């Protein structure tokens, strides 16, 4: 069972690498990172912050392109092109297929985000030749690395929801739309809940709406919690306790999504 | 065959030339329009900007900051002052930026160097500075700016002293903050405080246009301070204040009257303080 999952994961990983989109994303993000050094020169004081804002955003965008484009392409494509039959004809169960695909996508995400994080560190190194040392007084490599790891965990959670949506629907367009909605909701529910808590009675929001928003926070992944870009950009430490919570949260949420995906995919009539 | 290739090449060359001309003309048109306004993003309600920025709040705040810097840079290059409405727009944009990334330092420095001076938005600037002091607990500058606003614009030396003492206690604060805080009651006027304030800002300003703008203001204030010191000497010598600055020349206290770098003329107000007809704004030369 284990070797089948690894094999599918490696096939997914290699298939992902074969897609030229991946190289395009990396080249575009690398260019953006280089441009960040030049763009930061237009600012007055927060030069390091601007470099890190651009580079870390590029890292996140690079990671997000995996669930938005590559994952759907690889998963829904298998079903649309009927290649899934060739895979399932071998001694591979549907559960192994789902787990293998998820592992392959996680590997791809990790690889893209690792390259982009290295490029971020390189761009900071490059900037040290241009800007005075005082600009880098707040630099914390540890925070940058931790922020990237947390962003990776966030994208992994999103990958698990992509697997679920691809297990539910046959259309790759619908899967993209559902993934996009999940991402938007995941990024904004925490803000909405905070807004509702602060406004209280003044905003006159019905208790039903408040309950729905709170419910949504538990159903959809809280992706904004994985965002530590600002702390890293200002060289501030990321709380260890929060990182541990996020690690457990990402593992538990992803496992639930995968279990649900396996159940639904098992019930699905692929013909 | 060759003729066909040459014709295709010629058409391509003509199209490229037309494209380049259009790009240049469109850029000029667009640039003119853009520099007159800050991004509409600044006018959106803060919770809306918060939600639509997703996980890219830092990047959006940088984009808005760049917009504000370009807008103000264009104003400075054109030597035009910010109107009240323009100051209000800059204030809204800075509030958005601070909401998206409350730890950045550029927005509050820009707020301090423009809003109270050009738009009289002292209360609003103080709100920004109090927030900056809260979010940047190791930075003495927000307190230093608050000192200046209370001292110079709001004539409240007690509150000013409170903020200067807070600034002086923070690590990295220049040693003269403490000395200045202890000598607050000695200052009879606000000019010396303003000069010290501007010196501090200029020291940390890299932007050439803003630096030039601040240097001009400092130069003017230094000249006004020199004149006020000369008036004090006159009063000590003759027992009364001069009615006109020319009296300083006649009595030998000054060899020549300094010129206002803004193009105005210095004069003595009814309260005995020196001011200028330019009101510290560049006087447009009439033909």
Interface residues (C-beta under 8 A of the other chain):
Chain A: X42 X43 X44 X45 X46 X49 X50 X52 X53 X54 X56 X57 X60 X183 X184 X187 X188 X191 X192 X195 X223 X224 X227 X229 X230 X233 X234 X236
Chain B: X47 X50 X51 X54 X55 X56 X57 X58 X59 X61 X62 X65 X66 X69 X101 X103 X104 X105 X106 X109 X110 X204 X205 X206 X207 X210
